[in-house]
Amino acid sequence: MNTSTLVQKVWNFCHTLRDDGVGYGDYLEQLTYLLFLKLAHEYAQEPYNRNTQIPNGYDWTSLTSKVGEPLEAHYLSTLHKLGEQSGMLGAIFFKAQNKIQDPAKLSRLVQMIDAENWISLEADAKGDLYEGLLQKNAEDTKSGAGQYFTPRAIIQAMVACLRPQPLKTIADPACGTGGFFLVANEWLSGTGKWLDDNAVWLGRDLPKLNPKQKRFLRDETFVGNEIVPNTRRLCLMNLFLHNIGELDGQPAIDRSDALISEPKRKVNYVLANPPFGKKSSMTITNDAGEEDKDSLTYERQDFWETTSNKQLNFLQHIVSMLKVDGKAAVVLPDNVLFEGGAGEKIRRKLLETCDVHTILRLPTGIFYAQGVKANVVFFDNAPKDGRVHTKGIWFYDLRTNKHFTLKTRQLKLDDLRDFVTCYNPADRHVRKATDRFKFFSYEELIARDKTSLDVFWLKDDGLDNLDDLPSPDVLQQEIIEHLEAALAAFRDVAASLPSFPQKDAA
């Protein structure tokens, strides 16, 4: 069976399960469990003969030998048993549950997976299948999974600008389903059709990896955190299907809040899109069963400022993760660029202690989370020698007079061609200004109100030329996003207001 036929087969079964109320996310989870067991079974056979550490009686053949209710009962006990194991095995099956309540459909899913030899498929084929499911899950607005999904074109442009080198470590403190890791892996290994199609302007000149570099890429390059258990398991499976990590190794993704403590290790690169939403909070339930959200503030000695703003905390954490010569590319919302108080103080410290050299103003309409206005901030770490390391910042405006939607006008890598060319990854110190690419010195930026980095200079053509407005569906989407952004801002203000006890009625 060829790859496209297999993909269609998997999709068709997903649609069957959706009729029973099983969403993309739940289907993905079950597929993750069963695919991992099937792959482990195949690796345990000739010629691999690998020790998969799966306990006797809880392996793939123990499932294929049963049907109906006995299969359902054994599947439940298998999930529980494997969740108690160590390493990658326990990480994949941590708190695993069966979401397919119809034993007949569970049997069909097991049979469908058993019918294929998954090892014989190329990593690209397995990965494309799984990433296609992740993409569909992100598009399913009811699942809320879109918050973990960064547009692939944005990631590719970020990686192409950073140009990670072999034998270097790459981290993402909020890695979702692993999109940044996969694109960086494609860059380093030379795989991925986007590299071939854009070889000239991306300027790829990396040699083929030697055996030592290949082992490092598979086992030591990537370090991440993902606090949501279900998302973490999807990430681990996604990486594994792209030949990152080992069956019997320790998972590269920690199931923890990256902001809780100082990083355990320093890394060469950080590629990240921290979760949207300004406030960090935790839910508290009182004795009466009433729930309330309490603002969560991280007290970190290595942070410049103490704040409950989640993105500002992630920015400070990312700086603390970098080696002295480390480099970062981070997606951050507009509020990080202009917010006063702790935001202003953190921006000043960032400009002083790091070389913040490039900011890409992203267009609206490219994220599944509504109302998001975001940027990619590129900066290099620098020695703590008391000097100001930012000489100035180059801004690229991809937002003004640019219109994208998630369905009819998706952002493509080709839309970022001019930005990557202007960035000049081969030597970012040699650049030329254009209409959309402009340099602002450190002195100009530090003199702005609140040291705001929310810089724009292009005129919005749509304000004057009514005959050149975007199509109605684009306008509609932009109106929705502006309203969503305003609503989110009002929610943040409301959440920060103190609560007062109500007076008893006379």
C-alpha positions in Angstrom: 0.0 0.0 0.0 1.4 3.4 -1.0 1.5 6.3 1.5 -1.4 8.3 0.0 -3.6 5.2 0.2 -2.6 4.6 3.8 -3.3 8.2 4.7 -6.8 8.0 3.2 -7.4 4.8 5.0 -6.5 6.3 8.4 -8.6 9.4 7.6 -11.6 7.4 6.7 -11.5 5.5 10.0 -11.2 8.8 11.8 -14.5 10.0 10.2 -16.2 6.8 11.2 -15.1 7.4 14.9 -16.3 11.0 14.7 -19.8 9.7 14.1 -19.5 8.1 17.6 -18.4 11.4 19.1 -14.6 10.6 19.1 -12.8 13.8 18.1 -9.6 14.2 16.2 -7.7 14.7 19.5 -9.0 11.5 21.1 -8.4 9.6 17.8 -4.9 10.9 17.7 -4.2 9.7 21.3 -5.4 6.2 20.6 -3.5 6.1 17.3 -0.4 7.2 19.3 -0.7 4.3 21.8 -1.3 1.6 19.2 1.2 2.9 16.7 3.9 2.9 19.3 3.1 -0.6 20.4 3.1 -1.8 16.8 6.4 -0.1 16.0 7.9 -1.5 19.2 6.8 -5.0 18.1 8.4 -4.6 14.7 11.6 -3.4 16.2 11.7 -6.4 18.5 11.8 -8.8 15.4 14.6 -9.7 13.0 16.9 -8.0 12.0 16.6 -5.4 14.7 16.1 -7.6 17.9 15.8 -4.5 20.1 14.9 -4.6 23.8 11.7 -2.5 23.8 11.2 -2.9 27.6 7.6 -3.7 27.1 6.4 -6.1 29.9 5.4 -9.6 28.8 1.6 -9.9 28.3 1.2 -6.2 27.5 2.7 -6.1 24.0 1.2 -5.8 20.6 0.5 -9.5 20.1 -1.5 -9.5 23.3 -3.9 -7.1 21.7 -4.1 -8.7 18.3 -5.1 -12.0 19.8 -8.3 -10.6 21.3 -11.5 -9.0 20.0 -14.6 -7.4 21.4 -15.0 -6.8 25.1 -11.9 -9.0 26.1 -9.8 -6.7 23.9 -11.3 -3.6 25.5 -10.6 -4.9 29.0 -7.0 -5.9 28.2 -6.4 -2.6 26.4 -7.4 -0.7 29.5 -5.0 -2.8 31.7 -2.2 -2.4 29.1 -2.5 1.4 29.1 -2.4 1.4 32.9 0.6 -1.0 33.1 2.6 0.8 30.4 2.0 4.2 32.1 3.9 2.9 35.1 7.1 2.2 33.1 10.1 4.4 32.8 11.7 6.3 29.9 9.9 6.9 26.6 7.4 4.1 27.3 6.1 5.6 30.5 6.1 9.1 28.9 3.9 8.0 26.0 1.4 6.2 28.2 1.3 8.6 31.2 -2.3 8.6 32.5 -3.4 7.0 29.2 -7.1 6.3 28.8 -9.3 4.5 26.3 -11.6 7.0 24.5 -13.0 4.5 22.0 -16.0 3.0 23.8 -17.2 0.7 21.0 -15.2 -2.6 21.3 -15.9 -3.4 17.7 -14.3 -0.1 16.5 -11.3 -0.6 18.7 -10.8 -4.1 17.1 -11.0 -2.5 13.7 -8.4 0.1 14.6 -6.1 -2.6 15.9 -6.5 -4.7 12.8 -6.0 -1.6 10.5 -2.6 -0.8 12.2 -1.6 -4.5 12.4 -2.1 -4.9 8.6 0.8 -2.5 7.8 4.5 -2.8 8.2 5.3 0.6 9.6 9.0 0.3 9.8 9.2 -0.2 6.1 7.6 3.2 5.5 10.0 6.1 5.1 10.3 8.5 8.1 8.8 11.2 5.8 5.7 9.0 5.1 5.1 8.2 8.7 5.7 11.7 9.8 3.5 13.2 7.0 0.7 10.9 8.1 0.9 11.9 11.8 1.5 15.6 11.1 -1.6 15.6 8.8 -3.6 14.4 11.8 -2.1 17.0 14.0 -2.9 19.7 11.4 -6.6 18.5 11.2 -6.8 18.5 15.0 -5.5 22.1 15.1 -8.1 23.1 12.5 -10.9 21.6 14.6 -11.8 24.7 16.7 -13.7 22.7 19.3 -10.6 20.8 20.3 -8.7 24.0 21.2 -5.5 22.3 19.8 -4.8 25.3 17.5 -3.1 27.0 20.4 -0.2 24.5 20.0 0.2 25.1 16.3 2.6 27.6 14.8 2.3 28.1 11.0 4.9 25.9 9.3 6.0 28.8 7.0 6.9 30.9 10.0 8.9 28.1 11.6 10.8 27.5 8.4 11.7 31.1 8.0 12.9 31.3 11.6 15.1 28.2 11.1 16.4 29.5 7.8 17.5 32.7 9.5 19.0 31.1 12.5 20.8 28.3 10.5 21.4 25.9 13.4 24.6 24.0 13.1 25.3 20.2 13.8 26.4 19.2 17.3 24.5 22.1 18.8 21.5 21.9 21.2 18.1 23.4 20.4 15.4 24.1 23.1 11.7 25.0 23.1 10.3 25.6 26.6 6.7 25.3 25.4 7.1 22.9 22.5 3.5 21.8 21.9 3.5 19.0 19.3 7.1 19.6 18.3 6.8 21.7 15.2 10.0 23.7 15.8 12.0 20.6 16.5 10.8 18.9 13.3 11.7 21.8 11.0 15.1 22.2 12.7 15.7 18.4 12.2 14.8 18.8 8.5 17.3 21.7 8.2 20.1 19.8 9.9 19.5 16.5 8.2 18.9 18.0 4.7 15.4 16.4 4.5 12.2 18.2 3.7 11.0 19.3 0.3 10.9 22.9 1.3 14.7 23.0 1.4 15.0 21.6 -2.1 12.3 24.0 -3.5 14.0 27.0 -1.9 17.7 26.0 -2.0 18.8 29.1 -3.8 17.4 31.9 -1.6 17.7 29.9 1.6 21.3 29.4 0.9 21.7 26.0 2.4 25.3 25.0 2.4 25.5 22.5 5.1 27.5 19.3 4.3 26.0 15.9 4.9 26.1 14.7 8.5 28.7 12.2 9.6 27.7 9.3 11.9 28.6 11.2 15.1 26.5 14.2 14.0 23.6 11.9 13.1 23.6 10.3 16.5 23.8 13.7 18.2 20.9 14.9 16.1 18.8 11.9 17.0 19.6 11.6 20.7 21.0 14.9 22.1 20.0 17.9 20.0 16.5 18.7 21.2 15.4 19.7 24.7 11.8 20.7 25.5 9.0 21.2 28.0 5.3 20.6 27.6 3.0 21.0 30.6 -0.1 19.4 29.0 0.2 15.5 29.2 -1.8 14.8 26.0 0.1 17.3 24.0 3.4 16.0 25.3 2.6 12.4 24.2 1.6 13.7 20.7 4.9 15.5 20.6 7.0 12.5 21.6 5.3 10.3 19.0 5.7 13.0 16.4 9.4 13.2 17.1 9.8 9.4 17.2 8.1 9.0 13.8 10.7 11.5 12.5 13.6 9.4 13.9 14.2 11.7 16.9 14.7 9.7 20.1 14.9 6.1 21.0 12.4 3.5 22.2 14.5 2.6 25.2 15.8 6.2 25.8 14.7 9.0 28.1 12.2 11.4 26.6 13.6 14.7 25.4 10.5 16.5 26.5 9.9 17.1 30.2 6.4 17.1 31.5 6.8 20.2 33.6 6.2 24.0 33.7 9.5 25.5 32.3 9.0 28.7 34.3 9.0 27.0 37.7 12.8 27.0 38.1 16.1 28.0 36.5 17.0 25.8 33.4 19.0 22.7 34.2 21.2 23.2 31.2 22.2 26.0 28.8 21.6 25.5 25.1 22.9 26.9 21.8 19.5 27.9 20.2 16.0 28.5 21.4 13.1 28.4 18.9 9.8 29.0 20.5 6.2 30.3 20.4 5.2 30.5 24.1 1.4 30.0 24.7 -0.9 32.9 24.0 -2.6 34.6 27.0 -1.0 37.2 29.2 -1.7 35.9 32.6 -0.3 32.8 34.3 -2.9 31.4 36.7 -3.8 28.3 38.7 -7.3 27.1 39.6 -8.1 26.9 43.3 -11.1 24.9 44.6 -12.5 25.8 48.0 -14.3 23.5 50.5 -17.6 24.3 48.9 -16.4 23.2 45.5 -16.3 26.7 44.1 -13.5 27.4 41.6 -11.4 30.6 41.4 -8.4 31.5 39.3 -5.5 32.9 41.3 -2.8 34.9 39.5 0.5 32.9 39.4 3.7 34.9 39.8 7.1 33.2 39.4 9.7 34.2 42.0 13.0 33.6 40.1 16.4 34.9 41.2 17.6 34.9 37.6 14.6 37.0 36.4 15.0 40.7 35.9 11.5 41.4 37.1 8.7 39.6 38.9 5.5 39.6 37.0 2.4 37.5 36.3 2.6 38.2 32.6 3.3 34.8 31.1 5.0 36.0 27.9 7.3 38.3 29.7 8.2 35.4 32.0 8.9 33.2 29.0 11.1 35.8 27.5 13.2 36.1 30.7 13.4 32.3 30.9 14.6 32.0 27.3 17.4 34.5 28.0 18.4 32.4 31.0 18.5 29.2 28.9 21.0 30.5 26.4 24.7 29.9 26.4 26.9 33.0 26.3 27.0 32.7 22.4 23.4 31.3 22.2 20.8 32.6 19.7 17.1 32.8 19.9 14.1 33.4 17.6 10.8 33.7 19.6 7.2 34.5 18.6 5.8 37.1 21.0 2.6 39.1 21.0 2.5 42.8 20.5 1.9 43.5 24.2 5.5 42.3 25.0 6.8 45.1 22.7 4.9 48.0 24.3 3.6 47.1 27.8 4.6 49.5 30.6 5.7 48.7 34.1 7.6 45.3 34.2 7.4 45.1 30.4 9.4 48.3 30.0 12.0 47.3 32.5 12.4 43.8 30.9 12.7 45.3 27.4 15.5 47.7 28.6 17.4 44.8 30.2 16.9 42.7 27.1 18.4 45.5 24.9 21.3 46.0 27.3 22.3 42.3 28.0 21.5 40.8 24.6 22.0 41.8 21.0 18.4 42.2 19.8 18.9 42.7 16.1 15.7 41.8 14.2 12.0 42.0 14.7 9.5 40.6 12.1 6.0 42.1 12.4 3.7 39.2 11.6 0.4 39.6 9.7 -2.9 38.9 11.3 -5.1 35.9 10.2 -2.3 33.3 10.4 -2.9 31.8 13.9 -5.8 29.5 15.0 -6.0 31.6 18.2 -8.2 34.5 17.3 -7.2 38.2 17.7 -3.5 37.5 17.9 -1.0 40.2 16.7 2.5 38.8 17.0 6.1 39.2 16.1 9.2 37.2 15.8 12.0 38.6 17.9 15.6 37.5 17.0 18.3 38.1 19.5 21.8 36.8 20.5 23.0 36.3 24.0 26.1 38.3 25.0 28.7 38.3 27.9 27.5 40.0 31.1 30.2 42.7 30.9 28.1 45.8 31.8 28.1 47.1 28.2 24.9 47.7 26.1 24.9 45.0 23.4 22.0 46.1 21.2 23.3 48.6 18.6 20.0 48.9 16.9 17.1 46.7 15.5 16.1 46.0 12.0 12.2 45.8 11.7 10.5 44.0 8.8 6.8 44.9 8.4 4.9 41.9 7.0 1.6 43.2 8.5 0.7 46.5 6.9 -1.3 46.0 3.6 -0.9 42.2 3.9 -4.0 40.1 4.2 -4.0 36.4 5.0 -6.6 33.9 6.2 -6.4 30.3 7.5 -8.4 28.9 4.6 -8.6 31.1 1.4 -5.2 32.9 1.6 -2.8 30.9 3.8 0.7 32.2 4.6 3.3 30.4 2.5 7.1 30.2 2.8 7.3 32.2 -0.4 5.5 35.1 1.3 8.5 35.2 3.6 11.1 35.1 0.8 11.8 38.8 0.9 12.2 38.8 4.7 14.8 36.0 4.7 16.6 37.8 1.9 16.7 41.1 3.8 17.7 39.3 7.0 20.7 37.9 5.1 21.5 34.8 7.2 24.9 34.4 5.6 26.0 37.7 7.2 23.3 39.6 9.1 25.7 42.5 9.7 25.5 43.4 6.0 21.9 44.5 5.3 20.1 47.0 3.0 17.0 49.0 3.9 13.9 48.6 1.8 10.3 49.9 2.1 9.5 47.1 4.5 12.9 46.7 6.2 14.1 49.6 8.3 16.8 50.1 10.9 16.3 52.0 14.2 19.3 52.7 16.4 19.4 51.9 20.1 19.3 55.6 20.9 16.1 56.0 19.0 14.4 53.0 20.6 15.5 53.8 24.2 14.1 57.4 23.7 10.6 56.1 22.8 7.8 56.2 25.3 8.2 53.2 27.6 11.0 52.0 25.3 8.3 50.7 23.0 9.5 48.3 20.3 6.0 48.4 18.6 7.5 50.2 15.6 5.6 50.9 12.3 6.1 53.4 9.5 4.2 52.1 6.4 0.9 53.8 5.5 -2.2 51.6 5.4 -3.4 51.9 1.7 -6.8 50.6 2.6 -7.6 53.7 4.6 -7.5 55.9 1.4 -8.3 53.7 -1.5 -11.7 52.2 -1.0 -11.6 50.5 -4.4 -8.5 48.4 -3.3 -10.0 46.9 -0.2 -9.4 43.2 0.6 -12.1 40.6 -0.3 -15.2 40.5 2.0 -14.1 37.2 3.7 -10.7 38.8 4.6 -12.3 41.9 5.9 -14.7 39.9 7.9 -11.9 37.8 9.5 -9.9 41.0 10.3 -12.9 42.6 12.0 -13.3 39.4 14.1 -9.7 39.4 15.0 -9.7 43.1 16.1 -12.8 42.4 18.3 -11.3 39.3 19.8 -8.1 41.2 20.6 -10.1 44.0 22.2 -12.1 41.4 24.2 -8.9 39.7 25.4 -7.5 43.1 26.5 -10.6 43.8 28.5 -10.4 40.4 30.1 -6.8 41.1 31.2 -7.9 44.4 32.7 -10.8 42.8 34.5 -8.6 40.0 35.9 -6.2 42.5 37.3 -8.8 44.5 39.1 -9.1 43.9 42.9 -12.3 42.2 44.0 -14.4 44.0 46.7 -16.8 42.2 49.1 -20.4 42.9 48.2 -22.5 44.8 50.8 -25.5 42.9 52.3 -28.8 44.3 51.1 -30.5 46.4 53.7 
